[in-house]
């Protein structure tokens, strides 16, 4: 039995095949977990959904919790990838902040069911797997910290360095608020309006300017 960087043992040594099969398992489990919940979904249902026999599936994972971890890890990886894409080619920290916030909020709208899944079901993971998932959350938050520090250095953001970590977590939570409170906020704001107003509030804290300022 071999392991990988995710800490999940596999009976198969071919890394490319492991990645391919686990991708099938992840995408097969996504909608089942969202629709039925983790605990009500069976491994047999996951195997059927991803087009594998249950015996074959167990060559690539050991438990249903392994599947949940792979799903949560994939969601975080997708969030991080798309945030990094939004930050490519930025000229200033302020520009990066506006792009990152816009992309973060957009992703919370597009992937709200999956983000909810992480927060509802992470408690079902073993301790070490849960710790790795929470570390992924910290790594995404660190992207906002990097943007804020860049803005302080280039003078486009006016924020005390001691407040950077708090502000980065605030940004994460403001995006997630759309996921958790969309049932209430959606009756008053579109996602675009919510993003515009929250960006203006963030910039007023970081620049003493409104969202339309240069």
C-alpha positions in Angstrom: 0.0 0.0 0.0 1.3 3.4 -0.9 0.5 6.9 0.3 0.5 10.3 -1.3 0.9 14.0 -0.4 -2.7 14.0 0.8 -2.0 11.3 3.3 -4.5 8.8 1.8 -3.2 5.3 1.2 -3.8 3.6 -2.2 -3.3 0.0 -3.3 -2.3 1.4 -6.8 1.2 2.7 -7.3 0.6 4.5 -10.6 0.3 8.1 -9.5 -1.4 9.3 -12.7 -4.0 6.5 -12.5 -4.6 7.3 -8.8 -5.2 11.0 -9.7 -7.5 10.0 -12.5 -9.6 7.6 -10.5 -9.7 10.0 -7.5 -11.0 12.7 -9.8 -13.8 10.4 -10.8 -14.6 9.7 -7.2 -14.6 13.4 -6.3 -16.9 14.4 -9.0 -19.2 11.4 -8.4 -19.4 12.3 -4.7 -20.0 16.1 -5.1 -23.6 16.1 -5.9 -24.4 13.1 -3.7 -23.0 14.9 -0.6 -24.7 18.1 -1.5 -28.1 16.5 -2.2 -28.1 13.8 0.5 -25.5 14.8 3.0 -22.3 13.0 3.9 -23.8 10.6 6.4 -26.8 9.5 4.3 -24.6 8.8 1.2 -23.2 5.3 1.0 -19.9 4.3 -0.5 -21.8 2.0 -2.9 -23.8 5.0 -4.2 -20.5 6.9 -4.7 -19.0 4.1 -6.6 -22.1 3.8 -8.8 -22.2 7.6 -9.4 -18.5 7.7 -10.5 -18.7 4.6 -12.7 -16.5 2.3 -10.7 -17.2 -1.0 -8.9 -17.0 -0.6 -5.1 -14.0 -3.0 -5.1 -12.2 -0.8 -7.6 -13.0 2.3 -5.7 -11.5 0.8 -2.5 -8.2 0.4 -4.3 -7.9 4.2 -4.3 -9.5 5.1 -0.9 -10.0 3.3 2.4 -13.0 5.0 3.9 -15.9 7.3 3.1 -14.1 9.9 5.1 -11.3 9.7 2.6 -13.7 10.7 -0.1 -15.0 13.6 2.0 -11.4 14.8 2.5 -10.7 14.6 -1.2 -13.9 16.6 -2.0 -13.0 19.3 0.5 -9.4 19.4 -0.6 -10.5 19.8 -4.3 -12.9 22.6 -3.4 -10.2 24.5 -1.6 -7.7 23.9 -4.4 -10.2 25.3 -7.0 -10.9 28.4 -4.8 -7.1 29.0 -4.5 -6.4 28.4 -8.2 -9.0 30.9 -9.3 -8.0 33.5 -6.8 -4.4 33.2 -8.0 -5.6 33.6 -11.5 -7.4 36.8 -10.6 -4.2 38.2 -9.1 -2.0 37.6 -12.2 -0.5 40.8 -13.6 -1.8 43.2 -10.9 0.1 46.5 -10.8 -0.8 47.6 -7.2 -2.0 46.2 -4.0 -5.2 48.1 -4.3 -5.9 46.7 -7.7 -5.1 43.2 -6.3 -7.5 43.8 -3.4 -10.4 44.8 -5.7 -9.7 41.8 -8.0 -9.4 39.3 -5.2 -12.5 40.5 -3.4 -14.5 40.4 -6.7 -13.3 36.9 -7.5 -13.8 35.6 -4.0 -17.4 36.8 -3.8 -18.1 35.5 -7.3 -16.8 32.1 -6.3 -18.9 32.1 -3.1 -21.9 32.6 -5.4 -20.9 29.9 -7.9 -19.7 27.3 -5.3 -22.0 28.1 -2.4 -23.3 24.6 -2.1 -19.8 23.2 -2.0 -18.6 25.7 0.5 -21.5 24.9 2.7 -20.6 21.2 2.4 -17.1 22.0 3.8 -18.4 23.8 6.8 -21.3 21.3 7.5 -19.3 18.1 7.1 -15.6 18.8 8.0 -16.5 17.8 11.6 -16.9 14.3 10.3 -13.3 14.0 9.3 -10.6 12.4 11.4 -8.5 14.8 13.4 -5.4 15.0 11.1 -7.6 15.3 7.9 -9.6 18.1 9.6 -6.4 19.9 10.5 -5.2 19.8 6.9 -8.5 21.2 5.6 -8.3 24.0 8.1 -4.7 24.7 7.0 -6.0 25.0 3.4 -8.4 27.7 4.6 -5.5 29.6 6.2 -3.5 29.3 3.0 -6.3 31.0 1.0 -6.6 33.7 3.7 -2.9 34.3 3.3 -3.5 35.3 -0.3 -5.4 38.3 0.9 -2.7 39.0 3.5 -0.1 39.1 0.6 -2.3 41.6 -1.3 -2.8 43.8 1.7 0.9 43.9 2.5 1.7 44.7 -1.1 -0.7 47.7 -0.9 1.0 48.9 2.2 4.4 48.7 0.6 3.4 50.5 -2.6 1.3 53.1 -0.8 -2.0 52.3 -2.4 -3.5 50.9 0.8 -3.4 52.6 4.1 -3.7 50.0 6.8 -1.6 49.3 9.9 0.4 46.1 9.4 -0.9 44.7 12.7 -4.4 44.7 11.2 -3.6 42.8 8.0 -4.4 39.4 9.3 -7.7 40.5 10.8 -8.6 42.3 7.6 -7.8 39.2 5.5 -10.1 37.1 7.7 -12.8 39.7 7.5 -12.6 39.5 3.7 -12.9 35.7 3.8 -16.0 36.0 6.1 -17.7 38.7 4.1 -17.5 36.4 1.0 -18.8 33.4 3.0 -21.6 35.6 4.4 -23.2 35.4 0.9 -23.1 31.6 1.1 -24.5 31.4 4.7 -26.9 34.4 4.5 -27.9 34.4 0.9 -31.4 33.3 1.9 -31.8 36.8 3.6 -29.5 39.0 1.6 -30.7 37.7 -1.8 -34.0 39.4 -1.2 -32.3 42.8 -1.0 -29.2 42.6 -3.1 -27.9 40.9 -6.2 -24.5 39.3 -5.8 -23.1 42.1 -8.0 -24.6 44.8 -5.7 -23.5 43.0 -2.6 -20.0 42.8 -4.0 -19.9 46.5 -4.9 -21.1 47.7 -1.5 -18.8 45.4 0.4 -15.9 46.4 -1.7 -16.6 50.0 -1.0 -16.7 49.4 2.7 -13.4 47.5 2.6 -11.7 50.2 0.6 -13.0 52.8 3.0 -11.2 51.0 5.7 -8.0 50.4 3.7 -7.8 53.6 1.6 -10.2 56.2 3.1 -11.6 56.3 -0.5 -14.7 54.9 -2.1 -14.7 52.0 -4.5 -14.5 54.2 -7.5 -11.3 55.9 -6.4 -8.0 55.5 -8.1 
